[in-house]
């Protein structure tokens, strides 16, 4: 579990890019949901910042933020056999 890196909320984010505007609309919907959210994208595109904004805009804002880096765990899994003889 992590402490939120930011108090940033979705409504604090602005853009003039149409694709990013759609992303923010979806993020706002996700913040109203009670299901886990998976963000995919290139390294350095702001996925973690957006995840914090979704969390901070949700009903769970006062609770713990849990981040899971699938790529980091995938690399670890590739080195470790899943079945040992």
LUMGUDO-950832 format. One record per residue: y, x, z of N, C-alpha, C in turn; residue in three letters; residue number from 1. Coordinates in steps of 0.02 Angstrom, whole numbers. Example, Ala and Ser with C-alpha at 12.3 -4.5 7.8 and 13.67 -1.06 7.14 Angstrom:
// residues 2
n.north=-284 | n.east=660 | n.up=390 | ca.north=-225 | ca.east=615 | ca.up=390 | c.north=-165 | c.east=660 | c.up=390 | code=ALA | pos=1
n.north=-112 | n.east=642 | n.up=354 | ca.north=-53 | ca.east=684 | ca.up=357 | c.north=2 | c.east=645 | c.up=394 | code=SER | pos=2
***
This chain:
// residues 85
n.north=-59 | n.east=42 | n.up=0 | ca.north=0 | ca.east=0 | ca.up=0 | c.north=62 | c.east=45 | c.up=0 | code=UNK | pos=1
n.north=114 | n.east=20 | n.up=-30 | ca.north=176 | ca.east=58 | ca.up=-35 | c.north=234 | c.east=18 | c.up=-10 | code=UNK | pos=2
n.north=285 | n.east=54 | n.up=14 | ca.north=348 | ca.east=22 | ca.up=28 | c.north=383 | c.east=12 | c.up=-39 | code=UNK | pos=3
n.north=417 | n.east=-44 | n.up=-49 | ca.north=453 | ca.east=-53 | ca.up=-112 | c.north=502 | c.east=4 | c.up=-125 | code=UNK | pos=4
n.north=502 | n.east=30 | n.up=-185 | ca.north=548 | ca.east=84 | ca.up=-204 | c.north=618 | c.east=57 | c.up=-213 | code=UNK | pos=5
n.north=623 | n.east=-7 | n.up=-222 | ca.north=687 | ca.east=-36 | ca.up=-239 | c.north=690 | c.east=-107 | c.up=-211 | code=UNK | pos=6
n.north=750 | n.east=-129 | n.up=-201 | ca.north=760 | ca.east=-200 | ca.up=-182 | c.north=779 | c.east=-240 | c.up=-244 | code=UNK | pos=7
n.north=771 | n.east=-209 | n.up=-301 | ca.north=788 | ca.east=-240 | ca.up=-365 | c.north=748 | c.east=-304 | c.up=-375 | code=UNK | pos=8
n.north=782 | n.east=-355 | n.up=-400 | ca.north=750 | ca.east=-418 | ca.up=-416 | c.north=756 | c.east=-430 | c.up=-491 | code=UNK | pos=9
n.north=717 | n.east=-475 | n.up=-518 | ca.north=717 | ca.east=-487 | ca.up=-590 | c.north=786 | c.east=-507 | c.up=-614 | code=UNK | pos=10
n.north=820 | n.east=-549 | n.up=-576 | ca.north=886 | ca.east=-572 | ca.up=-598 | c.north=938 | c.east=-516 | c.up=-600 | code=UNK | pos=11
n.north=922 | n.east=-458 | n.up=-570 | ca.north=967 | ca.east=-400 | ca.up=-573 | c.north=960 | c.east=-362 | c.up=-639 | code=UNK | pos=12
n.north=907 | n.east=-375 | n.up=-676 | ca.north=895 | ca.east=-340 | ca.up=-739 | c.north=926 | c.east=-377 | c.up=-797 | code=UNK | pos=13
n.north=960 | n.east=-340 | n.up=-840 | ca.north=990 | ca.east=-370 | ca.up=-900 | c.north=972 | c.east=-329 | c.up=-961 | code=UNK | pos=14
n.north=972 | n.east=-360 | n.up=-1019 | ca.north=957 | ca.east=-326 | ca.up=-1081 | c.north=987 | c.east=-365 | c.up=-1139 | code=UNK | pos=15
n.north=1000 | n.east=-329 | n.up=-1193 | ca.north=1021 | ca.east=-362 | ca.up=-1255 | c.north=964 | c.east=-360 | c.up=-1306 | code=UNK | pos=16
n.north=908 | n.east=-328 | n.up=-1287 | ca.north=850 | ca.east=-322 | ca.up=-1330 | c.north=808 | c.east=-386 | c.up=-1324 | code=UNK | pos=17
n.north=792 | n.east=-416 | n.up=-1381 | ca.north=756 | ca.east=-479 | ca.up=-1381 | c.north=686 | c.east=-473 | c.up=-1351 | code=UNK | pos=18
n.north=651 | n.east=-419 | n.up=-1367 | ca.north=583 | ca.east=-409 | ca.up=-1340 | c.north=585 | c.east=-399 | c.up=-1265 | code=UNK | pos=19
n.north=633 | n.east=-362 | n.up=-1240 | ca.north=639 | ca.east=-351 | ca.up=-1169 | c.north=660 | c.east=-415 | c.up=-1133 | code=UNK | pos=20
n.north=702 | n.east=-455 | n.up=-1165 | ca.north=722 | ca.east=-519 | ca.up=-1137 | c.north=660 | c.east=-563 | c.up=-1127 | code=UNK | pos=21
n.north=615 | n.east=-563 | n.up=-1175 | ca.north=552 | ca.east=-601 | ca.up=-1169 | c.north=510 | c.east=-573 | c.up=-1112 | code=UNK | pos=22
n.north=509 | n.east=-508 | n.up=-1105 | ca.north=472 | ca.east=-476 | ca.up=-1051 | c.north=499 | c.east=-499 | c.up=-983 | code=UNK | pos=23
n.north=565 | n.east=-502 | n.up=-977 | ca.north=596 | ca.east=-524 | ca.up=-915 | c.north=582 | c.east=-598 | c.up=-901 | code=UNK | pos=24
n.north=578 | n.east=-639 | n.up=-954 | ca.north=560 | ca.east=-709 | ca.up=-945 | c.north=489 | c.east=-715 | c.up=-917 | code=UNK | pos=25
n.north=444 | n.east=-675 | n.up=-946 | ca.north=375 | ca.east=-676 | ca.up=-922 | c.north=370 | c.east=-650 | c.up=-850 | code=UNK | pos=26
n.north=409 | n.east=-599 | n.up=-835 | ca.north=410 | ca.east=-572 | ca.up=-767 | c.north=434 | c.east=-624 | c.up=-717 | code=UNK | pos=27
n.north=484 | n.east=-663 | n.up=-736 | ca.north=509 | ca.east=-717 | ca.up=-693 | c.north=454 | c.east=-769 | c.up=-681 | code=UNK | pos=28
n.north=416 | n.east=-785 | n.up=-733 | ca.north=360 | ca.east=-832 | ca.up=-724 | c.north=307 | c.east=-802 | c.up=-678 | code=UNK | pos=29
n.north=293 | n.east=-738 | n.up=-688 | ca.north=242 | ca.east=-705 | ca.up=-647 | c.north=263 | c.east=-703 | c.up=-573 | code=UNK | pos=30
n.north=327 | n.east=-697 | n.up=-560 | ca.north=351 | ca.east=-694 | ca.up=-491 | c.north=341 | c.east=-761 | c.up=-455 | code=UNK | pos=31
n.north=336 | n.east=-814 | n.up=-493 | ca.north=325 | ca.east=-881 | ca.up=-463 | c.north=251 | c.east=-897 | c.up=-455 | code=UNK | pos=32
n.north=209 | n.east=-854 | n.up=-481 | ca.north=137 | ca.east=-865 | ca.up=-479 | c.north=106 | c.east=-830 | c.up=-419 | code=UNK | pos=33
n.north=46 | n.east=-851 | n.up=-402 | ca.north=11 | ca.east=-820 | ca.up=-346 | c.north=-49 | c.east=-778 | c.up=-371 | code=UNK | pos=34
n.north=-46 | n.east=-756 | n.up=-433 | ca.north=-100 | ca.east=-716 | ca.up=-460 | c.north=-78 | c.east=-643 | c.up=-469 | code=UNK | pos=35
n.north=-125 | n.east=-596 | n.up=-467 | ca.north=-106 | ca.east=-526 | ca.up=-479 | c.north=-79 | c.east=-517 | c.up=-549 | code=UNK | pos=36
n.north=-35 | n.east=-468 | n.up=-557 | ca.north=-3 | ca.east=-454 | ca.up=-621 | c.north=-23 | c.east=-384 | c.up=-644 | code=UNK | pos=37
n.north=-41 | n.east=-378 | n.up=-708 | ca.north=-57 | ca.east=-313 | ca.up=-738 | c.north=-4 | c.east=-298 | c.up=-790 | code=UNK | pos=38
n.north=28 | n.east=-240 | n.up=-784 | ca.north=79 | ca.east=-219 | ca.up=-832 | c.north=51 | c.east=-160 | c.up=-871 | code=UNK | pos=39
n.north=52 | n.east=-165 | n.up=-937 | ca.north=27 | ca.east=-112 | ca.up=-980 | c.north=84 | c.east=-84 | c.up=-1021 | code=UNK | pos=40
n.north=82 | n.east=-19 | n.up=-1035 | ca.north=133 | ca.east=12 | ca.up=-1077 | c.north=131 | c.east=87 | c.up=-1072 | code=UNK | pos=41
n.north=172 | n.east=117 | n.up=-1114 | ca.north=177 | ca.east=190 | ca.up=-1116 | c.north=204 | c.east=217 | c.up=-1049 | code=UNK | pos=42
n.north=188 | n.east=279 | n.up=-1035 | ca.north=215 | ca.east=313 | ca.up=-977 | c.north=290 | c.east=317 | c.up=-983 | code=UNK | pos=43
n.north=325 | n.east=304 | n.up=-928 | ca.north=397 | ca.east=310 | ca.up=-927 | c.north=436 | c.east=251 | c.up=-953 | code=UNK | pos=44
n.north=403 | n.east=194 | n.up=-962 | ca.north=438 | ca.east=136 | ca.up=-989 | c.north=464 | c.east=88 | c.up=-935 | code=UNK | pos=45
n.north=452 | n.east=104 | n.up=-872 | ca.north=479 | ca.east=63 | ca.up=-818 | c.north=432 | c.east=10 | c.up=-790 | code=UNK | pos=46
n.north=367 | n.east=19 | n.up=-800 | ca.north=318 | ca.east=-30 | ca.up=-776 | c.north=322 | c.east=-37 | c.up=-700 | code=UNK | pos=47
n.north=326 | n.east=19 | n.up=-665 | ca.north=328 | ca.east=17 | ca.up=-592 | c.north=391 | c.east=-17 | c.up=-567 | code=UNK | pos=48
n.north=447 | n.east=-2 | n.up=-598 | ca.north=510 | ca.east=-34 | ca.up=-580 | c.north=506 | c.east=-109 | c.up=-590 | code=UNK | pos=49
n.north=478 | n.east=-130 | n.up=-647 | ca.north=470 | ca.east=-201 | ca.up=-661 | c.north=422 | c.east=-233 | c.up=-611 | code=UNK | pos=50
n.north=369 | n.east=-198 | n.up=-593 | ca.north=322 | ca.east=-224 | ca.up=-543 | c.north=356 | c.east=-236 | c.up=-476 | code=UNK | pos=51
n.north=398 | n.east=-189 | n.up=-456 | ca.north=436 | ca.east=-198 | ca.up=-394 | c.north=484 | c.east=-257 | c.up=-399 | code=UNK | pos=52
n.north=516 | n.east=-264 | n.up=-457 | ca.north=562 | ca.east=-321 | ca.up=-466 | c.north=525 | c.east=-387 | c.up=-462 | code=UNK | pos=53
n.north=465 | n.east=-390 | n.up=-492 | ca.north=424 | ca.east=-451 | ca.up=-488 | c.north=406 | c.east=-465 | c.up=-416 | code=UNK | pos=54
n.north=384 | n.east=-414 | n.up=-381 | ca.north=364 | ca.east=-422 | ca.up=-311 | c.north=424 | c.east=-445 | c.up=-268 | code=UNK | pos=55
n.north=481 | n.east=-412 | n.up=-278 | ca.north=541 | ca.east=-428 | ca.up=-238 | c.north=568 | c.east=-498 | c.up=-254 | code=UNK | pos=56
n.north=551 | n.east=-525 | n.up=-312 | ca.north=574 | ca.east=-592 | ca.up=-332 | c.north=523 | c.east=-646 | c.up=-313 | code=UNK | pos=57
n.north=467 | n.east=-626 | n.up=-285 | ca.north=414 | ca.east=-674 | ca.up=-271 | c.north=416 | c.east=-697 | c.up=-198 | code=UNK | pos=58
n.north=374 | n.east=-747 | n.up=-184 | ca.north=368 | ca.east=-771 | ca.up=-115 | c.north=337 | c.east=-719 | c.up=-69 | code=UNK | pos=59
n.north=304 | n.east=-668 | n.up=-99 | ca.north=273 | ca.east=-615 | ca.up=-60 | c.north=319 | c.east=-556 | c.up=-47 | code=UNK | pos=60
n.north=382 | n.east=-563 | n.up=-61 | ca.north=429 | ca.east=-507 | ca.up=-57 | c.north=429 | c.east=-473 | c.up=12 | code=UNK | pos=61
n.north=416 | n.east=-510 | n.up=64 | ca.north=416 | ca.east=-481 | ca.up=131 | c.north=351 | c.east=-448 | c.up=150 | code=UNK | pos=62
n.north=302 | n.east=-452 | n.up=106 | ca.north=236 | ca.east=-423 | ca.up=121 | c.north=227 | c.east=-357 | c.up=84 | code=UNK | pos=63
n.north=170 | n.east=-326 | n.up=94 | ca.north=156 | ca.east=-261 | ca.up=64 | c.north=152 | c.east=-265 | c.up=-12 | code=UNK | pos=64
n.north=173 | n.east=-211 | n.up=-44 | ca.north=169 | ca.east=-202 | ca.up=-116 | c.north=110 | c.east=-156 | c.up=-129 | code=UNK | pos=65
n.north=63 | n.east=-177 | n.up=-172 | ca.north=5 | ca.east=-136 | ca.up=-188 | c.north=7 | c.east=-118 | c.up=-261 | code=UNK | pos=66
n.north=9 | n.east=-53 | n.up=-275 | ca.north=9 | ca.east=-28 | ca.up=-344 | c.north=-59 | c.east=3 | c.up=-359 | code=UNK | pos=67
n.north=-83 | n.east=-7 | n.up=-419 | ca.north=-147 | ca.east=22 | ca.up=-440 | c.north=-136 | c.east=55 | c.up=-508 | code=UNK | pos=68
n.north=-147 | n.east=120 | n.up=-511 | ca.north=-139 | ca.east=157 | ca.up=-573 | c.north=-208 | c.east=161 | c.up=-606 | code=UNK | pos=69
n.north=-220 | n.east=118 | n.up=-654 | ca.north=-286 | ca.east=115 | ca.up=-686 | c.north=-302 | c.east=179 | c.up=-725 | code=UNK | pos=70
n.north=-252 | n.east=208 | n.up=-757 | ca.north=-264 | ca.east=269 | ca.up=-795 | c.north=-285 | c.east=326 | c.up=-749 | code=UNK | pos=71
n.north=-251 | n.east=333 | n.up=-693 | ca.north=-268 | ca.east=384 | ca.up=-645 | c.north=-339 | c.east=375 | c.up=-619 | code=UNK | pos=72
n.north=-358 | n.east=314 | n.up=-606 | ca.north=-426 | ca.east=301 | ca.up=-582 | c.north=-477 | c.east=307 | c.up=-638 | code=UNK | pos=73
n.north=-458 | n.east=294 | n.up=-699 | ca.north=-503 | ca.east=301 | ca.up=-755 | c.north=-521 | c.east=375 | c.up=-765 | code=UNK | pos=74
n.north=-472 | n.east=418 | n.up=-759 | ca.north=-485 | ca.east=490 | ca.up=-766 | c.north=-533 | c.east=513 | c.up=-712 | code=UNK | pos=75
n.north=-523 | n.east=489 | n.up=-650 | ca.north=-566 | ca.east=508 | ca.up=-595 | c.north=-637 | c.east=482 | c.up=-608 | code=UNK | pos=76
n.north=-642 | n.east=422 | n.up=-632 | ca.north=-708 | ca.east=392 | ca.up=-645 | c.north=-745 | c.east=429 | c.up=-700 | code=UNK | pos=77
n.north=-708 | n.east=456 | n.up=-749 | ca.north=-740 | ca.east=491 | ca.up=-804 | c.north=-771 | c.east=557 | c.up=-779 | code=UNK | pos=78
n.north=-744 | n.east=587 | n.up=-727 | ca.north=-771 | ca.east=649 | ca.up=-700 | c.north=-830 | c.east=637 | c.up=-653 | code=UNK | pos=79
n.north=-831 | n.east=580 | n.up=-622 | ca.north=-883 | ca.east=565 | ca.up=-573 | c.north=-935 | c.east=517 | c.up=-604 | code=UNK | pos=80
n.north=-997 | n.east=536 | n.up=-603 | ca.north=-1048 | ca.east=490 | ca.up=-629 | c.north=-1052 | c.east=427 | c.up=-586 | code=UNK | pos=81
n.north=-1063 | n.east=371 | n.up=-617 | ca.north=-1068 | ca.east=308 | ca.up=-580 | c.north=-1138 | c.east=298 | c.up=-550 | code=UNK | pos=82
n.north=-1187 | n.east=329 | n.up=-581 | ca.north=-1256 | ca.east=326 | ca.up=-555 | c.north=-1279 | c.east=397 | c.up=-543 | code=UNK | pos=83
n.north=-1301 | n.east=410 | n.up=-483 | ca.north=-1325 | ca.east=477 | ca.up=-467 | c.north=-1401 | c.east=475 | c.up=-464 | code=UNK | pos=84
n.north=-1432 | n.east=529 | n.up=-490 | ca.north=-1507 | ca.east=532 | ca.up=-488 | c.north=-1533 | c.east=535 | c.up=-418 | code=UNK | pos=85
***
